[in-house]
Amino acid sequence: PRVSIVIPTYNRAHFLREALESVRQQSVKDVEILVVDDARPTDDTAQVTQGFGRNVVYLVESQPGVSAARNTGIRHARAPLIAFLDADDLWLPGKLERQLEYLRCHPHVGLLYARLWSYDLGEPDKRRLDPPMVARTFSELLNGPNTVTTSTVVVRRECFELCGVFNPSLRAAEDHELWLRIARRFPI
């Protein structure tokens, strides 16, 4: 596969079908999708994944927490690029193609992320483009808010090999902490 897509989930089968469908609608087809159930699943997530083809792998992570689930996905990923999508998020058509093309043209970039459309449940007509600002350097990430939304991220495998993975001992800002480690060594 050109890209491995890691989808952590915990009792989100009711959202997962739409998330997987948003991946299926991407123009990039040579992907593997790793759905990682976060400890003690009690819904029908396994059954939902079965209907999406052979390129979807269902894994169960025994340690609780989204970091452990994402790390399991990273460990099982076979592609040189790893993308993330939370089970309750969706990708717009063309998202993956545009990011892979950008990374192809900019081989020095280690992590690529995008802005996203956000809205409050029950009010989808009142959507907004988040984050309002974009951080491109270690300094901007360190001194500003976390503008890197995990469901928009594509990372080169070598970033994890050199910088490590998500820290499962952190219960908050574990993604921001990893982005900072990557931004110290790679352009984002």
Secondary structure as GFF3:
##gff-version 3
##sequence-region A 1 188
A	DSSP	beta_strand	3	9	.	.	.	ID=ss1
A	DSSP	alpha_helix	13	24	.	.	.	ID=ss2
A	DSSP	beta_strand	31	38	.	.	.	ID=ss3
A	DSSP	alpha_helix	45	50	.	.	.	ID=ss4
A	DSSP	beta_strand	56	61	.	.	.	ID=ss5
A	DSSP	alpha_helix	66	76	.	.	.	ID=ss6
A	DSSP	beta_strand	81	84	.	.	.	ID=ss7
A	DSSP	alpha_helix	95	105	.	.	.	ID=ss8
A	DSSP	beta_strand	111	112	.	.	.	ID=ss9
A	DSSP	beta_strand	116	118	.	.	.	ID=ss10
A	DSSP	beta_strand	128	130	.	.	.	ID=ss11
A	DSSP	alpha_helix	138	143	.	.	.	ID=ss12
A	DSSP	three_ten_helix	150	152	.	.	.	ID=ss13
A	DSSP	beta_strand	154	156	.	.	.	ID=ss14
A	DSSP	alpha_helix	157	163	.	.	.	ID=ss15
A	DSSP	alpha_helix	174	185	.	.	.	ID=ss16
###
